[in-house]
Amino acid sequence: MKKFLAFFLVGLAMLTVGNSVLAYSFAESTGLNKTATPSGYDTTAANPEETLSQRVAQVISIIISFVGVLFLGLMIYGGYRWMMANGNDSEVVLAKKIITRALVGLVVVLAAYSITAFVANNLKGNLVQ
């Protein structure tokens, strides 16, 4: 359990600080700035039009992506347990429970996401995309 928690925290840290460590500038190395600046595009500034609702949408997208990876991991784990049961009925039952609970969890998370997207789009306008 401690290893899982450590991997989870490291993975979460990688997701949150990944953009700040990118050192390669595509716009400068390919000459995009020379073309974009006369056209009226500013490639050096961050997106000033980004609102709080767009940030929240990005966070929700990251969380949903993580849930998808977690679901995939649980399905693989449940399938592995089932394949390695060697005819042991109790192991097969445990593997079926893991797979069933993973599916139920995925349905609950996707339903919550759908409700959130529906409410946000009708109240505030395009919060979740």
C-alpha positions as CSV (number, residue, x, y, z in Angstrom):
1,M,0.0,0.0,0.0
2,K,2.9,2.4,0.8
3,K,4.4,1.7,-2.7
4,F,1.1,2.5,-4.3
5,L,0.7,5.7,-2.4
6,A,4.3,6.7,-3.3
7,F,3.7,6.0,-7.0
8,F,0.3,7.9,-6.9
9,L,2.0,10.9,-5.3
10,V,4.8,10.9,-7.8
11,G,2.4,10.5,-10.7
12,L,0.2,13.4,-9.4
13,A,3.3,15.6,-9.0
14,M,4.3,14.8,-12.6
15,L,0.9,15.8,-13.9
16,T,0.8,19.1,-12.0
17,V,4.3,20.4,-12.7
18,G,4.8,18.9,-16.1
19,N,4.2,22.1,-18.1
20,S,6.7,24.2,-16.1
21,V,9.7,22.1,-16.9
22,L,9.4,22.2,-20.7
23,A,12.5,23.9,-21.9
24,Y,12.1,23.6,-25.7
25,S,10.4,26.5,-27.4
26,F,8.8,25.4,-30.6
27,A,7.8,28.9,-31.7
28,E,11.4,30.3,-31.5
29,S,13.2,27.3,-33.0
30,T,10.9,27.0,-36.0
31,G,10.5,30.7,-36.9
32,L,6.8,30.7,-35.8
33,N,7.3,34.0,-34.1
34,K,8.5,35.7,-37.3
35,T,5.2,34.6,-39.0
36,A,2.8,35.0,-36.1
37,T,3.9,38.5,-34.9
38,P,3.1,40.3,-38.1
39,S,-0.2,38.5,-38.3
40,G,-1.2,39.8,-34.9
41,Y,-0.6,36.8,-32.7
42,D,1.4,36.9,-29.6
43,T,3.2,33.6,-29.1
44,T,5.2,34.7,-26.0
45,A,2.4,35.6,-23.6
46,A,0.3,33.1,-21.6
47,N,-3.3,33.0,-22.5
48,P,-4.8,36.0,-20.8
49,E,-8.4,35.1,-21.7
50,E,-8.2,31.9,-19.7
51,T,-10.8,32.0,-17.0
52,L,-11.4,30.2,-13.8
53,S,-14.0,28.0,-15.5
54,Q,-11.5,26.9,-18.1
55,R,-9.0,26.0,-15.3
56,V,-11.6,24.0,-13.5
57,A,-12.4,22.2,-16.7
58,Q,-8.7,21.3,-17.2
59,V,-8.6,20.0,-13.6
60,I,-11.7,17.9,-14.1
61,S,-10.3,16.5,-17.4
62,I,-7.1,15.5,-15.6
63,I,-9.1,13.8,-12.8
64,I,-11.2,11.9,-15.3
65,S,-8.1,10.8,-17.2
66,F,-6.6,9.5,-14.0
67,V,-9.8,7.6,-13.2
68,G,-9.6,6.0,-16.6
69,V,-6.0,4.9,-16.0
70,L,-7.1,3.6,-12.5
71,F,-10.0,1.7,-14.1
72,L,-7.7,0.1,-16.7
73,G,-5.3,-0.9,-13.9
74,L,-8.0,-2.5,-11.9
75,M,-9.4,-4.4,-14.9
76,I,-5.9,-5.7,-15.7
77,Y,-5.4,-6.7,-12.1
78,G,-8.8,-8.4,-12.0
79,G,-8.2,-10.3,-15.2
80,Y,-4.7,-11.4,-14.0
81,R,-6.2,-12.7,-10.8
82,W,-8.8,-14.6,-12.8
83,M,-6.3,-16.1,-15.2
84,M,-4.0,-17.1,-12.3
85,A,-6.8,-18.7,-10.3
86,N,-5.8,-22.2,-11.4
87,G,-9.3,-23.5,-10.9
88,N,-9.6,-22.1,-7.4
89,D,-13.2,-20.9,-7.2
90,S,-12.6,-18.4,-4.4
91,E,-9.9,-16.6,-6.5
92,V,-12.3,-16.5,-9.4
93,V,-15.0,-15.0,-7.2
94,L,-12.6,-12.4,-5.9
95,A,-11.4,-11.5,-9.5
96,K,-15.1,-11.1,-10.6
97,K,-15.7,-8.8,-7.6
98,I,-12.7,-6.7,-8.5
99,I,-13.8,-6.3,-12.1
100,T,-17.5,-5.6,-11.1
101,R,-16.5,-3.0,-8.6
102,A,-14.2,-1.3,-11.1
103,L,-17.0,-1.1,-13.6
104,V,-19.4,0.2,-11.0
105,G,-16.9,2.8,-9.9
106,L,-16.3,3.9,-13.5
107,V,-20.1,4.3,-14.1
108,V,-20.4,6.3,-10.9
109,V,-17.6,8.7,-11.9
110,L,-18.8,9.1,-15.4
111,A,-22.3,9.8,-14.1
112,A,-21.0,12.4,-11.8
113,Y,-19.0,14.0,-14.6
114,S,-22.1,14.0,-16.8
115,I,-24.2,15.7,-14.2
116,T,-21.4,18.2,-13.5
117,A,-21.1,19.0,-17.2
118,F,-24.8,19.3,-17.7
119,V,-25.3,21.7,-14.7
120,A,-22.2,23.7,-15.5
121,N,-23.2,24.2,-19.1
122,N,-26.7,25.2,-18.2
123,L,-25.8,27.6,-15.3
124,K,-22.5,29.2,-16.1
125,G,-22.0,28.3,-19.8
126,N,-19.4,25.8,-21.0
127,L,-17.6,25.1,-17.8
128,V,-16.8,21.5,-18.7
129,Q,-15.9,20.6,-22.3
